[in-house]
Amino acid sequence: MANYKMIIQYDGTRYKGWQRQKTTDQTIQGKIEAILSRQYGRTIEIDGSGRTDAGVHAHGQVANFRLPDACCAGKTPEELCEELRQIFVQYLPEDIAVTEVRVASERFHSRLNVVKKTYVYRIWNADYPNVFERKYMLHDNRPMDVEAMRQAARYLLGKHDFAAFCAAGAQVSTTVRTIFDCHVEKQGESVRILVTGDGFLYNMVRILAGTLLAVGMGRLEPKAVAAIIAGKDRRAAGQTAEPQGLTLLEIFYDEKDLYEAAKN
C-alpha cells in the first residue's frame, strides 16, 4: 500500500475550512477525499499538515494518503502519480489545485513530521479597495505605524507559552510553541506579516496579526506584546483578524525522510 504526498493550493473563500465535516461537503479535505473515493471505488482518507479555518487560503498545504495495491492495476508508482495528477485536474473545482503528487516514505505523515510552517497575513492599507486581490487581503484604511509593528513582532520570536494567542475551544496538550521568524513588510499600499513557527494554535496567526494591527493603530505599545505573552490571557491580545487575509505559504519537512520509498 503506497503512501502518496501531495501539495495543494486553494482559494478558501467559499469553503468551510480544510477539515471534513458531517454537515457540509464544502471543505477542502472533503472535496479531495470524495474524488479519490469515487475514482477507486472505496473510502480513501487523506491527512493534512494542519487545519485552515473557513475563508483561509493555502499556497502550499501538504497532505498524504495511501492507495491499496488493488487500486494500482499493475501501474508503476510513477504512472500512478501521473494518473492522480490527471484525476485532480479533471475533477477538482477551479479554486482547488493539486500541484504535485509523489510517492513518499512509508513512515511519512503530513502532520506528524512537520518541522515548521510559514503563513502570511496581508493587509491593503489604502483609502480605496484592491479590486483584484480583495479576496486575499484585509482592507483597512486607517493610518498604520509599520515600524511599531516590526518592533512588536520581535517580542514574538522564540519559544513561549502562547496561551494568550489561542482561541477558546482548542484541544491541545500544550500551548507552548516556537516562532522562528516574524517580520512585517510594506510595499506600496500592501503590508505583509510573515510568521514561521514549529506549529500554531487555533486561530493563533490571526490573533497575532490582530495584535500587531492594534500596535500599528496605536492601541498597544510594541513592548506590550511581551506582557501579553507573559500574562497568558486571551483578553489582553488583539482581535482575531479576518480570515481572508491569511494564506498558508509553505510546510517544511526533513527531506531525508520524505521520499525514501521512491528510491527503493
Rosetta blueprint (number, residue, H / E / L):
1 M L
2 A E
3 N E
4 Y E
5 K E
6 M E
7 I E
8 I E
9 Q E
10 Y E
11 D L
12 G L
13 T L
14 R L
15 Y L
16 K L
17 G L
18 W L
19 Q L
20 R L
21 Q E
22 K L
23 T L
24 T E
25 D L
26 Q L
27 T L
28 I H
29 Q H
30 G H
31 K H
32 I H
33 E H
34 A H
35 I H
36 L H
37 S H
38 R H
39 Q H
40 Y H
41 G L
42 R L
43 T L
44 I L
45 E L
46 I L
47 D E
48 G E
49 S L
50 G L
51 R L
52 T L
53 D L
54 A L
55 G L
56 V L
57 H E
58 A E
59 H E
60 G E
61 Q E
62 V E
63 A E
64 N E
65 F E
66 R E
67 L E
68 P L
69 D H
70 A H
71 C H
72 C L
73 A L
74 G L
75 K L
76 T L
77 P H
78 E H
79 E H
80 L H
81 C H
82 E H
83 E H
84 L H
85 R H
86 Q H
87 I H
88 F H
89 V H
90 Q H
91 Y H
92 L L
93 P L
94 E L
95 D L
96 I E
97 A E
98 V E
99 T E
100 E E
101 V E
102 R E
103 V E
104 A L
105 S L
106 E L
107 R L
108 F L
109 H L
110 S L
111 R L
112 L L
113 N L
114 V L
115 V L
116 K E
117 K E
118 T E
119 Y E
120 V E
121 Y E
122 R E
123 I E
124 W E
125 N L
126 A L
127 D L
128 Y L
129 P L
130 N L
131 V L
132 F L
133 E L
134 R H
135 K H
136 Y H
137 M L
138 L E
139 H E
140 D L
141 N L
142 R L
143 P L
144 M L
145 D L
146 V H
147 E H
148 A H
149 M H
150 R H
151 Q H
152 A H
153 A H
154 R H
155 Y L
156 L L
157 L L
158 G E
159 K E
160 H E
161 D E
162 F L
163 A H
164 A H
165 F H
166 C L
167 A L
168 A L
169 G L
170 A L
171 Q L
172 V L
173 S L
174 T L
175 T L
176 V E
177 R E
178 T E
179 I E
180 F E
181 D E
182 C E
183 H E
184 V E
185 E E
186 K E
187 Q E
188 G L
189 E L
190 S E
191 V E
192 R E
193 I E
194 L E
195 V E
196 T E
197 G E
198 D L
199 G L
200 F L
201 L L
202 Y L
203 N L
204 M H
205 V H
206 R H
207 I H
208 L H
209 A H
210 G H
211 T H
212 L H
213 L H
214 A H
215 V H
216 G H
217 M L
218 G L
219 R L
220 L L
221 E L
222 P L
223 K L
224 A H
225 V H
226 A H
227 A H
228 I H
229 I H
230 A H
231 G H
232 K L
233 D L
234 R H
235 R H
236 A H
237 A L
238 G L
239 Q L
240 T L
241 A L
242 E L
243 P H
244 Q H
245 G H
246 L E
247 T E
248 L E
249 L E
250 E E
251 I E
252 F E
253 Y L
254 D L
255 E H
256 K H
257 D H
258 L H
259 Y L
260 E H
261 A H
262 A H
263 K H
264 N L
